[in-house]
Amino acid sequence: MQASDTAYPRLKTNFNVGELERWYTPTLEERTLCEQILRGQNTRLGFLLSLKTFQRLGYFVTSEQIPDAIIEHLAKIEKQPVNRQTLAQYDVSRTRKTHMGLIRRYLDVRSFDSEALKLLCQALVDAALTKEDLADIVNVGIEMLVKYRYELPAFDTLLREAKAQRAATYQALFHDVFERLSKADRVLLDDLFVVEEGSRTSPWNDLKTDAPKASLNGLRELLMRYDDLSALAGHQELLRNIPVVKRYQLSLEGLSLDATSMVDMEAKKRYTVALALIERQLARVIDDLCDVFCKQMMKVQHLADEELETYLTANQDKTDEILRRFAKLDTLLQSDQPADDQITSAKQLVTERPDLCEFSRVHAEYGGKNECRFMWQHFKTRRSELFRILTNMHEGEPTPPSMKALA
């Protein structure tokens, strides 16, 4: 991996006039600093080159590493000729080391020391728990050093520490899982990679196979797969110290490897990868079962909605007739007829259409425009399958985290 693959600062090779003016022109304060600390003009250009490049990079470079455009720009400002030999002598002089200390103090930046190394290592360890790519881990280390105003070390140092801490982090995680597995548990996991007599594939291959389509027709196979994975998932608590993102990465690694490759893998890692894949596959099956349950219940509601609409359309004439008779009843009650005549006429309005009375009673009993009254006949054909899902899901029991957000 190269520095260009990370956020490690580097000098450009080509500059326009605006960039040189903005980044590499000394300010009045910086020119005053030169006057205060430099005794002569011989080292002035070398000092300014160190100062301005350190401001851009966060670490010191020699004149050989600085593009000609920057050197010529500063030399023009200082009205000095460019003498490469003089700059090369400055690069190895004790004066430059003194200047480096003065520049760090002026910019309030600490040199990369043992404390900075400890800070860097801790940042890399934390990053390695959630990140796989070395470039991402290196970037976290750079960000931490910049935050605490430390000078950046050489890129090779960052890369070496990132590799070491990533490897150490993985080994610690694998060792923790390995030590907490009993001998019987290890044998059980190792059996996943053995092809039994009369079989063409190993259980590991079956484990990696995609689950059947999440539908009511594939429910039986889906439930069988859930039972098989649940039997293997008795030690998922051993993974709780591993971040979800890292477990997902390990599960993808296991998904890409066949049984032979897994057997060749170092044992501690093999068990962790196997458990991570079991957790992933179980989480996917649980997600699929939940999908089946939710989709079937939504389908029941949709069918009930359709039936309600059909019911209302088919009985619209009755509804209209009830409203018409209610209006006549209101007119009757507002009339000047004797009370006995009003009661007789009202009774006739209600009783001459007994079908409307029954319709009103049923309509009111089920809450009017409520699709729930039609749900049962559609639910009962799915009742056994849906209850099988609930039974197998062990309602209230902790389940593996869903991997859909990471997939």
Buried (B, 14 or more C-beta within 10 A) or exposed (E): EEBEEBBBBBBEEEBEEEBBEEBBBBEEEBBEBBEEEBEEEBBBBBBBBBBBBBBBBBBBBBBEEBBEBBBEBBBEBBEBEBEEEBBBBBBEEEBBEEBBEBBBEBEEBBEBEEEBBEBBBEBBBBBBBBBBEBBBBBBBBBEBBBEBEBBBBEBEBBBEBBBEBBEBBBEEBBEBBBEEBEEEBBEBBBEBBEEEEEEEEBBBBEBBEEBBEBEBEBBEEBBEBBEBBBEBBEBBEBBEEBBBEBBBBBBBBBBEBEBEBBBEBEEBBBBBBBBBBBBBBBBBBBBBBBBBBEEBBEBBBEBBEEBBEEBEEEBEEBBEBBEEBEEEBEEBEEEEEEEEEBEEBBEEBEEEBEEBEEBBEEBEEBEEEEBEBBBEEBBEEBEEBBEBBEEBBEEEEEBBBBBEEBE
